[in-house]
Amino acid sequence: MTSLLGDFPWLRWLYKSTIGRLKTIGIPKVSPIIIRIIRHDSKAFTQGLVCAPGVLYEGTGLEGFSSLREYSLVTGELDRIVEVKKFWGEGIAIFKGKLFQLTYKARVALIYSIPELKKIGELIYEGEGWGLTSNSQHLIMSNGSNTLYFRDEGFNVVRTLSVFLKNKELRGINDIQCVQDKIYANIFYDTDIFEINSETGFVERIIDCSSIIIHSKRKDFHEVLNGIAYSEERGTFFLTGKKWPKLFEIKIPLRF
């Protein structure tokens, strides 16, 4: 079996996906409601999304092709691109009036002014950078493991949170979005979004995004779901994936 899976990457993905879904049995699962589908640059290797009043920001990756992008929340139109020439860009977040952008392996966080998107500084951190979000007190960072790192404005780690799906580590945490006391996470090569309790680290609910995958028009499974942002003014989430030609505005059903 191991040899067969190694010879056929798509079969390995299907096997892991099936096993992953079996592990979610017993956890509440809901399907998102698609509100709007917006055209998206299929060359954009999306690493993170974040909303501000009237604006959606996107961080993209790949060496020599990374960028920071600004869209209108109303029209969905791309208004501005800031090139990130020296780094492989990763997740983004807004904290204390500034926008932070991670880099993959350079261990550098880039800092921009808002709304100018002018680079105003850099901070150093250990390990890889994947996803980034914030709450009222901290930046929260993922690195592809099952650990989330709560950082202050100077990027010092003040707390860590281990994330579990029932009694198993939830590894591969990619882009993340904090909404009140919940953290919503994309998992690398997974078609679900996981709702995590930010105090306990346990997954409390799963958002089944298989319908979004169907509508995404992605070319293959390597173009994974990645990029999640919440608009407080609209009460909706924005989702896309790596090199997807579409970006989705969705509602996630309320908890009962």
C-alpha positions, 0 to 999 in steps of 0.5 A: 500500500505504501509503495502504491500511494507513493506512485500515485500522489492523487491516491495518497491524497484521497487516502489521507482525505478519507482517513481524515473524514473518519476522524471527524465523526462526532464533531458538529459539521455545517456547510457554508452559504455562498453569498457572492463569487468574485473573480480572482487572479488565478496566478495569485498563490494565496497565503492569507486574507484579512479584512478592514473597513471597506477593504480586503487585503491578500498576501501571496507567495512564491519566490519572486512572485509574492505580493500584498494586494488590496481589493474593494469589499464592495466591488471585489475589484483589485485596487492595488498590488505591492510587490514583495521582491526579496521574500516568499510571502505568507499570512497577513494580519492587522494589529494595532493599526499596522499590517503584518506579513509573514515570510516562509523561511526567511524568519522575517515579519514585514510591517506596513502602514495602513492605508498607505501599505508603505513598508515601515519595518521588519521583525525577526522570529524563529521557524517557518511562517504560515498563517497569521491573525490577531485578536484584541491583545495578540497576533496569532501565528501558525507554522504548519504544526498543531501549535499556535503562537500568541505574540505581542506587537514586538513579535515576542511569544507570550503564549502557545496553544496546542490544537487537537481534533478530539484526542489527535494533534491537528497538524498542518494548520495554515491560514487562520482567522480569529473571531471573538473566542474562536479561531478558524483554520485552513488545514494544508490539503484539507477541504474543511475549515476547523473552528477552534476554541482559542482557550482550550485548543479543541476543535468544536465544529467543522465547516464543510467546504466541499461545495466551495471546492466544486465551484472553485474551478481549481485545476487540481488538488495541489491548489489547496483551500487557503485564505480566510478572512472575516468582515465584521461590517458585513458579518461574512467570511471571505475564502479562496485558495492557491491560484484559484480563479474565484474568491468566495464571500460566505456565511457560516451558520450560527451555533445553536 
